[in-house]
Amino acid sequence: MIRRLVQVSGMLGMLLVAAPASAQMVQSFNVGGGWVFPRGFDSRVDGDTLVANLSSSEPLLFDIKDFRGGQIFGEWNVAFTDRVEFSGGLGYYQRTTPSVYRDLVNENGFEIAQDLKLRMVPITGIVRFLPVGRPSDFQPYVGVGLAVVNWRYSEAGEFVDTSDFSIFADRFVESSTDVGPVFVLGARVPISGDIYGLTLEYRHQWVQGDTGGIDNGFLGDKIDLSAGSFNIGFLIRF
């Protein structure tokens, strides 16, 4: 996993270093944060473990909306022309959602509780197209690329063995790195000439991972990592 992350980071770095060193080339750095909203129940991939948790014979009680949460990101941009730009970025998202069994309680009347935790660290390579405007103007843009997502999903707490309804404590964890397309739509708003600016951006990634299914203690064999996000950043050109 670490080797794959290093390899991808190295490739992105090589692309930036190999960019044509012309007098017209503009580089910039963008850092900020945003809000991530994963796919809803009806649109998630077949075999998704969150859907399986909600629809099993003894379902858990939580809402997929509970996985909405904040993220932080940083991005390095190289403009090849006035209209085309390459970006290499890194983000971080983590969310823990409490759950209980919907129809079952412990012998003492207390809830049977778990924590469901998802972490995503996307490394992105994006080509942006800026059809109009100069750096000192309002600049809308659209972009496409790839997201290499290092992820970790876990379920920890108390669980029910449905064969005899005994209760046991355990922790199930799976992690991996998976790749998928990413789409961005946004705009840059100048703050001070062509040096500083704000970025407002909608982003969507389509990625899914394998949990290992019942052999790893999960009811589903997939985890849908597809999500939209709205981000606000601070841009510095140099």
C-alpha positions as CSV (number, residue, x, y, z in Angstrom):
1,M,0.0,0.0,0.0
2,I,2.8,2.4,1.0
3,R,4.8,1.5,-2.1
4,R,1.8,2.3,-4.3
5,L,1.3,5.7,-2.7
6,V,5.0,6.5,-3.1
7,Q,5.0,5.4,-6.7
8,V,1.9,7.6,-7.5
9,S,3.3,10.6,-5.7
10,G,6.6,10.1,-7.6
11,M,4.8,10.0,-10.9
12,L,2.9,13.2,-10.2
13,G,6.1,14.9,-9.1
14,M,7.9,13.8,-12.3
15,L,5.1,15.2,-14.4
16,L,5.5,18.6,-12.6
17,V,9.3,18.6,-12.9
18,A,9.0,17.6,-16.6
19,A,6.7,20.6,-17.4
20,P,8.2,22.9,-20.0
21,A,10.3,25.5,-18.4
22,S,9.1,28.5,-20.4
23,A,8.7,32.1,-19.4
24,Q,5.0,31.7,-19.8
25,M,4.6,28.8,-17.3
26,V,2.7,29.8,-14.2
27,Q,2.7,27.7,-11.0
28,S,0.4,28.0,-8.1
29,F,-0.4,26.4,-4.8
30,N,-4.0,25.9,-3.5
31,V,-4.8,24.9,0.1
32,G,-8.2,24.7,1.8
33,G,-11.0,22.6,3.1
34,G,-14.5,21.4,2.1
35,W,-17.5,19.2,2.8
36,V,-17.7,15.6,1.6
37,F,-21.1,13.9,0.9
38,P,-21.0,10.2,-0.1
39,R,-23.5,8.6,-2.4
40,G,-26.9,7.9,-0.9
41,F,-28.5,4.5,-0.2
42,D,-30.2,4.1,-3.6
43,S,-27.2,4.9,-5.7
44,R,-24.4,2.9,-4.0
45,V,-22.6,0.1,-5.7
46,D,-24.0,-3.5,-5.5
47,G,-22.7,-5.3,-2.5
48,D,-21.9,-2.2,-0.6
49,T,-21.3,-3.0,3.1
50,L,-23.2,0.1,4.4
51,V,-26.3,-0.9,2.4
52,A,-25.9,-4.5,3.7
53,N,-25.8,-3.2,7.3
54,L,-29.0,-1.3,6.8
55,S,-30.9,-4.0,5.0
56,S,-29.8,-7.3,6.7
57,S,-32.2,-9.5,8.7
58,E,-31.0,-7.7,11.8
59,P,-30.2,-4.2,10.5
60,L,-28.1,-1.5,12.1
61,L,-29.7,1.9,12.8
62,F,-27.7,4.7,11.2
63,D,-28.0,7.0,8.2
64,I,-25.5,7.1,5.3
65,K,-25.9,10.9,5.5
66,D,-24.0,10.6,8.8
67,F,-20.8,10.0,6.8
68,R,-21.0,13.5,5.5
69,G,-18.0,15.4,6.9
70,G,-15.2,17.8,6.4
71,Q,-11.9,17.4,4.6
72,I,-8.7,19.3,4.0
73,F,-6.6,19.4,0.8
74,G,-3.5,20.9,-0.8
75,E,-2.8,21.1,-4.6
76,W,0.1,22.1,-6.8
77,N,-0.8,23.5,-10.2
78,V,1.3,24.1,-13.3
79,A,-0.2,26.0,-16.2
80,F,1.0,24.8,-19.6
81,T,-0.9,27.5,-21.5
82,D,-3.4,30.2,-20.6
83,R,-6.2,27.7,-20.9
84,V,-4.7,24.3,-19.8
85,E,-3.4,23.4,-16.3
86,F,-2.2,20.3,-14.6
87,S,-2.8,19.8,-10.8
88,G,-1.4,17.2,-8.4
89,G,-3.2,17.1,-5.1
90,L,-3.6,15.4,-1.7
91,G,-6.6,15.3,0.6
92,Y,-7.7,13.9,3.9
93,Y,-11.2,12.9,5.1
94,Q,-12.3,10.8,8.1
95,R,-15.7,10.2,9.7
96,T,-16.9,8.0,12.5
97,T,-20.6,7.2,12.7
98,P,-22.2,5.6,15.7
99,S,-24.8,2.8,15.2
100,V,-27.0,0.4,17.1
101,Y,-29.1,-2.7,16.2
102,R,-32.5,-1.4,15.2
103,D,-34.6,-4.3,16.6
104,L,-32.3,-5.8,19.3
105,V,-31.1,-4.8,22.7
106,N,-28.8,-6.4,25.4
107,E,-30.3,-8.5,28.2
108,N,-29.9,-5.5,30.5
109,G,-31.9,-3.3,28.1
110,F,-29.0,-1.3,26.8
111,E,-28.4,-0.8,23.1
112,I,-25.9,-3.0,21.2
113,A,-23.6,-0.3,19.8
114,Q,-20.9,0.0,17.2
115,D,-18.7,2.7,15.6
116,L,-18.5,2.7,11.8
117,K,-15.4,4.5,10.6
118,L,-14.3,5.5,7.1
119,R,-11.0,7.3,6.2
120,M,-10.0,8.4,2.7
121,V,-6.8,9.9,1.5
122,P,-7.1,10.8,-2.2
123,I,-4.1,11.6,-4.4
124,T,-5.4,13.3,-7.5
125,G,-4.0,14.2,-10.9
126,I,-6.3,16.6,-12.8
127,V,-6.2,18.5,-16.1
128,R,-8.2,21.7,-15.9
129,F,-9.5,23.8,-18.8
130,L,-10.0,27.5,-18.2
131,P,-12.0,28.7,-21.2
132,V,-12.2,32.4,-20.4
133,G,-10.5,35.1,-18.3
134,R,-7.1,36.0,-17.1
135,P,-5.5,35.2,-13.6
136,S,-6.6,38.7,-12.5
137,D,-10.2,38.0,-13.6
138,F,-13.0,35.7,-12.5
139,Q,-12.1,32.4,-14.1
140,P,-14.6,29.5,-14.4
141,Y,-13.0,26.1,-15.2
142,V,-13.8,22.4,-15.7
143,G,-11.4,19.4,-15.2
144,V,-11.0,15.7,-15.4
145,G,-8.5,13.3,-14.0
146,L,-7.8,10.3,-11.7
147,A,-8.1,9.8,-8.0
148,V,-5.9,7.3,-6.2
149,V,-7.7,6.7,-2.9
150,N,-6.0,5.1,0.1
151,W,-8.9,4.1,2.4
152,R,-9.6,2.4,5.6
153,Y,-13.0,1.1,6.9
154,S,-13.7,-0.4,10.2
155,E,-16.6,-1.6,12.4
156,A,-15.9,-1.8,16.1
157,G,-18.1,-2.5,19.1
158,E,-20.7,-5.2,20.0
159,F,-22.2,-7.5,17.5
160,V,-24.9,-10.2,17.4
161,D,-24.3,-13.8,16.1
162,T,-27.7,-14.4,14.4
163,S,-27.2,-18.2,14.6
164,D,-27.8,-18.1,18.4
165,F,-28.3,-14.3,19.1
166,S,-25.3,-14.3,21.4
167,I,-23.5,-10.9,21.8
168,F,-19.8,-10.5,21.3
169,A,-17.3,-7.6,21.1
170,D,-15.0,-7.4,18.1
171,R,-13.4,-5.1,15.5
172,F,-13.3,-5.6,11.8
173,V,-10.9,-3.6,9.6
174,E,-10.1,-3.5,5.9
175,S,-7.9,-1.0,4.0
176,S,-6.5,-0.7,0.5
177,T,-5.8,1.7,-2.4
178,D,-8.1,2.0,-5.4
179,V,-8.3,4.2,-8.4
180,G,-11.2,5.9,-10.2
181,P,-12.1,9.0,-12.3
182,V,-12.7,12.4,-10.9
183,F,-14.5,15.4,-12.3
184,V,-14.2,19.0,-11.1
185,L,-16.2,22.2,-11.8
186,G,-15.3,25.5,-10.2
187,A,-14.2,29.1,-10.4
188,R,-11.3,31.3,-9.2
189,V,-12.0,34.7,-7.7
190,P,-9.1,37.2,-7.6
191,I,-8.3,38.8,-4.2
192,S,-5.2,40.9,-5.1
193,G,-4.4,41.2,-8.8
194,D,-3.1,37.9,-10.3
195,I,-1.2,36.7,-7.2
196,Y,-3.9,35.7,-4.7
197,G,-7.3,34.3,-5.2
198,L,-10.1,32.1,-3.8
199,T,-11.2,28.8,-5.4
200,L,-14.8,27.6,-5.2
201,E,-15.1,24.0,-6.5
202,Y,-17.4,21.1,-6.8
203,R,-15.7,17.7,-7.2
204,H,-16.9,14.2,-7.7
205,Q,-15.0,10.9,-7.6
206,W,-16.1,7.4,-8.7
207,V,-14.1,4.8,-6.7
208,Q,-15.0,1.5,-5.0
209,G,-13.0,-0.9,-2.8
210,D,-13.2,-4.6,-1.7
211,T,-13.9,-5.3,2.0
212,G,-13.3,-9.1,1.8
213,G,-17.0,-9.6,2.7
214,I,-18.1,-12.2,5.3
215,D,-14.5,-13.6,5.6
216,N,-13.4,-10.3,7.1
217,G,-16.6,-9.9,9.2
218,F,-18.4,-7.5,6.8
219,L,-21.9,-8.1,5.5
220,G,-21.0,-6.6,2.1
221,D,-18.0,-7.4,-0.1
222,K,-17.7,-3.8,-1.4
223,I,-17.3,-0.3,0.0
224,D,-18.5,2.6,-2.2
225,L,-16.0,5.4,-2.0
226,S,-17.7,7.5,-4.6
227,A,-18.5,11.0,-3.2
228,G,-19.1,14.6,-4.1
229,S,-17.5,17.5,-2.3
230,F,-17.7,21.2,-2.2
231,N,-14.3,22.9,-1.5
232,I,-13.1,26.4,-0.8
233,G,-9.4,27.1,-1.2
234,F,-6.8,29.9,-1.0
235,L,-4.6,30.2,-4.1
236,I,-1.1,31.7,-4.4
237,R,0.5,32.1,-7.8
238,F,4.3,32.5,-8.3
